[in-house]
Amino acid sequence: MVGFATPEGTKRFSDRFSDLAKGHFRNVEGLTLSSIGIGTYLGNWDEETDKNYTDSIIRFVKLGGNVIDTAANYRFQRSERNIGAALKTLSNEGFHREELFICTKAGYLPFDGEPPVNVKEYFEENFVKKGIASHEDLVDGSHCMSPTYIQSQLEQSLKNMGIETIDLFYIHNPESQLQVLGKQVFEKRLAKAFEKLEENRASRKIRFYGVATWNGFRVPPESRPYHALEDIFNIAKQVGGENHGFRFIQLPYNVTMLEAYVFANQPLGNKLHPILKIAEELGVHVFCSASLLQGSLAKEISEDFRKPFGHLSSNALVAIQFVRSTPGVTTALVGMSQVAHVEENMQLAKIEPLEKEKFEKMLNFAELEQ
């Protein structure tokens, strides 16, 4: 599918949904993006789950969602291929590539359709012998971000999804390398990876890039896997100049993992601030994963926390509303492999995010419950 998300296309997408609430769409980098994004991480590697994901993505877009998140290794490349199948159907039904913001990631070994019998042999045959990566490039037996590996994963993802440009390409959990290699070697490797991504921006195979993390932005500065966003931003600036493409990050955030908003662990000047504050200062946009913490928060939210959300019909909606209402969050990512879950969760598109004062009250509840 030709093209990429554009200001005109994403605005046209939002205009399709005049019945949706104010605040559901947010403007970043000139693009109009939905406050809820569909994630594609969990699920079996079988045809039934493939069909469920394809149907869910189609339904999600038809209900007003235009942020789609995946990774090469999600379900052994199947999730990317499911997105490709969904895009074909959506194109036939009048939706255009420039209306949708598609994100993927590279770093972990992706395998192909199912797990291999022997991981070492798989890496040897598919990467070492082809000159894509060496054993020295592979960290902890599963993570690689060498330039040639990144390029191979990018090309693979484009093919899997049947598109010519990826809107946002993440380095996936780079802290996997940092905690093994140390800061100096890690930053050299990251700079090389960013150089390759800038090359692909120039050739329009990607539009933006970033890092999608799990622990890196949530831990104390003295922790080995700790990332300082300002340092990573400056590496991108050194590599790509003022107009570099490092404009997005992803990290987990929900009613029980509050670090992004409350934990002052990120330096800027002589002070430490929460990462949402630093990202805003740097002009970096934040997508939040684990909005439902793999479904567990749909069961665990207390009645006291729910009370101010009395009009919402489930704990899942409360949890997603909390994330999408957080100042500084662009999009709450929610894994949805069932059409029924898409239809339930996208009810929020017709409800405005919480006002800041009400959100702060919810935050106080959340902190007390930890």
Buried (B, 14 or more C-beta within 10 A) or exposed (E): BEBBBBEEBBBBBBEBBEEBBEBBBBEBBEBBBBBBBBBBBBBEBEEEBBEBBBBBBBBBBBBBBBBBBBBBBBBBBBBBBBBBBBBBBBEEEEBBBBBBBBBBBBBBBBBEEEEBEEBEEBBEEBBBEEEBBBEEBBBEEBBBBBBBBBBBBBEBBBEBBBBEBBBBBBBBBBBBBBBBBEEEEBBEBBBBBBBBBBBBBEEEBBBBBBBBBBBBBBBEEEBEBBBBBBEBBBBBBEBBEEEBBBBBBBBBBBBBBBBBBEBEBBBBEEEBBBBBBBBBBBEBBBBBBBBBBEBEBBEBBEEEBBEBBEEBEBBBBBBBBBBBBBEBBBBBBBBBBBBEBBBBBBBBBEBEBBEEEEBEEBBEBBEEEE
